[in-house]
Amino acid sequence: MWIIFALGASMLWGLTYTLSEKIYAKISIPTSLGISSVVSGLGILLFAWIMGLIGRDIATLAGSAKLSRMLIAETIALALAEISVGMAIATKNATLAGMVEISYPIFIGLFTYLIFRESHVNTSVYIGGLLIFTGVFVIYYFNR
């Protein structure tokens, strides 16, 4: 089932990038992201409330300073990532920005190890990472 969710997310991110390229040509990245974030944030919080999750989750956060700090760090990283993607799309195009941005799994492995001392890396991950970085190099080199 995880593969269906992952592919669904990939398709939706592709749609988001495609629409963002056209939106950023007409309105600013901060305005677009701000509106999208407020609307999606409220919708997701409503969904959590309907599912009966919000009270329990807030209690968990209130009881764990470490978890609260991680959530704050994640929120800041997400905002900066969205702005970075927006800038990449606006200054080049959605296709190239997306092709390079897709290298993020390499950084997941790196940060998972650096922050949590956990490794999900094996030979196939090393080979895949090398192929991803090779692809990023090819895309950058031929589209400077």
C-alpha positions as CSV (number, residue, x, y, z in Angstrom):
1,M,0.0,0.0,0.0
2,W,2.9,2.4,0.7
3,I,3.9,2.3,-3.0
4,I,0.4,3.6,-4.0
5,F,0.6,6.5,-1.5
6,A,4.2,7.3,-2.6
7,L,3.2,7.3,-6.3
8,G,0.1,9.3,-5.5
9,A,2.2,11.9,-3.7
10,S,4.6,11.9,-6.7
11,M,1.7,12.6,-9.1
12,L,0.3,15.3,-6.9
13,W,3.7,17.0,-6.4
14,G,4.1,16.9,-10.2
15,L,0.7,18.7,-10.6
16,T,1.7,21.2,-7.9
17,Y,4.9,22.1,-9.7
18,T,3.1,22.4,-13.0
19,L,0.5,24.8,-11.6
20,S,3.1,26.7,-9.5
21,E,5.1,27.6,-12.6
22,K,2.1,29.4,-14.1
23,I,1.0,30.9,-10.8
24,Y,4.5,32.3,-10.0
25,A,4.5,34.1,-13.3
26,K,1.5,36.1,-12.1
27,I,1.8,36.4,-8.3
28,S,4.6,36.3,-5.8
29,I,5.9,33.1,-4.3
30,P,5.3,34.3,-0.7
31,T,1.7,35.2,-1.5
32,S,1.0,31.9,-3.3
33,L,2.6,29.8,-0.6
34,G,1.0,31.8,2.2
35,I,-2.5,31.3,0.8
36,S,-1.9,27.6,0.0
37,S,-0.4,27.0,3.5
38,V,-3.3,28.6,5.3
39,V,-5.9,26.8,3.3
40,S,-4.2,23.4,3.4
41,G,-3.2,23.9,7.1
42,L,-6.8,24.6,8.2
43,G,-8.1,21.7,6.1
44,I,-5.6,19.3,7.5
45,L,-6.3,20.4,11.1
46,L,-10.0,20.0,10.4
47,F,-9.3,16.5,9.1
48,A,-7.3,15.7,12.3
49,W,-10.1,17.0,14.5
50,I,-12.7,15.0,12.6
51,M,-10.6,11.9,13.1
52,G,-10.2,12.6,16.8
53,L,-6.5,13.0,16.6
54,I,-5.8,16.6,17.5
55,G,-6.4,16.5,21.2
56,R,-4.2,13.5,21.7
57,D,-1.5,14.9,19.5
58,I,-1.4,18.2,21.2
59,A,-1.2,16.4,24.6
60,T,1.7,14.4,23.3
61,L,3.5,17.5,22.0
62,A,2.8,19.3,25.4
63,G,4.4,16.4,27.2
64,S,7.6,16.2,25.0
65,A,9.8,19.2,24.6
66,K,12.1,17.2,22.2
67,L,9.1,16.3,20.0
68,S,7.9,19.9,20.0
69,R,11.4,21.1,19.0
70,M,11.4,18.5,16.1
71,L,8.0,19.8,15.0
72,I,9.2,23.4,15.0
73,A,12.4,22.4,13.1
74,E,10.3,20.4,10.6
75,T,7.9,23.4,10.1
76,I,10.8,25.8,9.5
77,A,12.5,23.3,7.1
78,L,9.2,22.8,5.2
79,A,8.7,26.6,4.8
80,L,12.3,27.1,3.6
81,A,12.0,24.1,1.3
82,E,8.8,25.4,-0.3
83,I,10.3,28.8,-0.8
84,S,13.5,27.2,-2.3
85,V,11.4,25.1,-4.7
86,G,9.3,28.2,-5.6
87,M,12.5,30.2,-6.4
88,A,13.9,27.3,-8.5
89,I,10.7,27.0,-10.4
90,A,10.4,30.8,-10.9
91,T,14.0,31.3,-12.0
92,K,14.2,28.2,-14.3
93,N,11.1,26.0,-14.8
94,A,9.1,23.4,-13.0
95,T,10.5,20.4,-14.9
96,L,14.1,21.1,-14.2
97,A,13.5,22.2,-10.7
98,G,11.6,19.0,-10.0
99,M,14.2,16.8,-11.6
100,V,17.0,18.3,-9.4
101,E,14.8,18.5,-6.3
102,I,14.1,14.8,-6.6
103,S,17.6,14.2,-5.2
104,Y,16.2,14.8,-1.7
105,P,16.1,11.1,-0.8
106,I,19.9,11.2,-0.6
107,F,19.6,13.9,2.1
108,I,17.0,11.9,3.9
109,G,19.6,9.1,4.4
110,L,22.2,11.7,5.4
111,F,20.1,13.5,7.9
112,T,18.6,10.3,9.3
113,Y,22.1,9.2,10.1
114,L,23.5,12.5,11.3
115,I,20.5,13.4,13.6
116,F,19.3,9.9,14.7
117,R,22.3,7.7,14.1
118,E,20.1,5.4,12.1
119,S,21.1,4.0,8.7
120,H,18.7,2.8,6.0
121,V,21.5,2.6,3.5
122,N,22.6,-0.5,1.6
123,T,24.3,-1.2,-1.7
124,S,21.2,-0.6,-3.8
125,V,20.7,2.8,-2.0
126,Y,24.3,3.8,-2.7
127,I,23.9,2.9,-6.4
128,G,20.6,4.7,-6.6
129,G,22.1,7.7,-5.0
130,L,25.0,7.7,-7.4
131,L,22.6,7.5,-10.3
132,I,20.5,10.4,-8.9
133,F,23.5,12.6,-8.5
134,T,24.7,11.7,-12.0
135,G,21.3,12.7,-13.3
136,V,21.4,16.0,-11.4
137,F,24.8,16.7,-12.9
138,V,23.6,15.9,-16.4
139,I,20.5,18.1,-16.0
140,Y,22.5,21.0,-14.6
141,Y,25.4,20.7,-17.1
142,F,23.1,20.7,-20.2
143,N,20.7,23.4,-18.9
144,R,23.0,26.1,-17.4
